[in-house]
Amino acid sequence: MAPTNSNWQSRKGWESPHIRSDRKRTLLLIWVVALVWNTISTPLLWTLPKAWDQSLWTVLMALLFPAVGLGLLWKAVTMTRAYRHYGTVELVMTPYPAAIGGQMGGTILVPRLRAQDLITPGAEVTVTLECIYTYVSGSGKNRSRVERILWAERGTPRVEAAGPGVRLAFSFDLPKDLPEADAERSSRYHFWRLSVKADIEGVDLERQYDIPAFKGDARSQSAGHDISAQVRALRDEKSRAAKEAIQSGRLDLPGLSRAMHYQDYGHQIKMRFPMFRNKVLTLFAWVFAGGFGFASSMMLMSAFSGGGFGLLAGLFTIPFVLVAIAASAAALYLPFNRLVVRIDRHRIRTLRSWLYLPVRSRKLAMNQVRHLAIKRTGSTGQGVDKVEHFKLIAVDNQQNKITIAEDLDGQDVAQHFCDYLAERIGVSAISEPNIKATGL
């Protein structure tokens, strides 16, 4: 199948299957930022004698910007050292371009990396393939580019000796429903990024490649080391281990114990979901509440002092105020809410509270429970670091639902715990049809 964009090879870097990394461009950018920052911030050091006579906060502010400048210089020097150590590290793609619905594969030759460096304790080499949607957010001076990872896989390539260096071989299976890479780049576009990283003693290797990827069914001919098969096998292995642990009553798995305290007294099961279990979501809520709250207050102040035009400007403040209110409510609710669930042979009882103040209690007779099921509630992180969160619900004969467990991490762990608890209390368990399996 031919790429939909016939001129895709006119894009710089995509002229042939030999793809260069963007490391040199990144290195140049970090040096420019470091030099500009230090040029601007270094004169602040001359204000230290006067700042010392004023207050400690003034001294800290005078030191903050030069300290950041030193950090940027250190980062630039470190990256330059790593780049000079390994030199040019080229990706050779096969097939070319990558086939969405088929495979992306290739080899990466690292002439200055020795095979023995990768067998030392703690050494690790990985390749990561990501499909990314990027766009510009904000306006004016507050514009910034945002990346959203739509799909990603990571695994270990096959390492082959290649003269004094090594050759890394790999392939990925690409789901056919993913978007193609955009050869023409605007404020919003999709692109595919391959990353290789080697954590070894001495100088670490890190390279990224912007690669062409279009609809097709081509398979990799020269790189038979299937990363996607690795990901599936690893997930199956972890799922089996989690199932065996849960079925044997060992519920100290990270996906369960992070948020749940489980106690089985024989005649009664008690599950507690304590306060402060959602630290990451709480942090995001506080950031949103602070950011939108500050923006709303500044916009409202401008609106009140702007006469008739200010009234019109105030209308545009309403969405910011609503987001600020919602984020503030979440910032107060998330860290301080707790859930206690008690299950015995007669009923299920749940109590939701905030700062130990009862908010809502519910009861469900066991003879009314139709089944247990899991339901996806959200996720944190993205790409290969994405963690999906689930809750466990009891459904009665009238299709009413009651939450009996929440903040369970990972679909497999949540489903195995659902099956275990259903068997323990003598009801059936089902899988929600709208939950899609994922290798992330």
Buried (B, 14 or more C-beta within 10 A) or exposed (E): EEBEBEEBBEBEBBEEBEBBBBBEEBBEEBBEBBBEBBEEBEEBEEBEEEBEEEEEEBBEEBBEBBEBBBEBBEBBEEBEEBBEEBEBBBBBBBBBBBBBBBBBBBBBBBBBBEBEBBEEEEEEBBBBBBBBBBEEEEEEEEEEEEEEBBBBBBBBBBBBEBEEBBBBBBBBBBEEEBBBBBBEEEEEBBBBBBBBBBEBEEBEBBBBBBBBBBBBEBBBEEBEBBBBEBBBEEBEEBBEEBBEBBEEEEBEBEBBEBBBBBEEEEEEBBBBBEBEBBEEBBEBBBEBBBBBBEBBBEBBEBBEEEEEEBEEBBEEBEEBBEBBBBBBEBBBBBBBBBBBBBBBEEBBBBBBBBEEEEEEEBEBEBEBBBBBBBBBBEBBEBBBEEBBBBBBBBBBEEEEEBBBBBBBBBBBBBBBBBBBBBEEBEBEBBEBEEBEEEBB
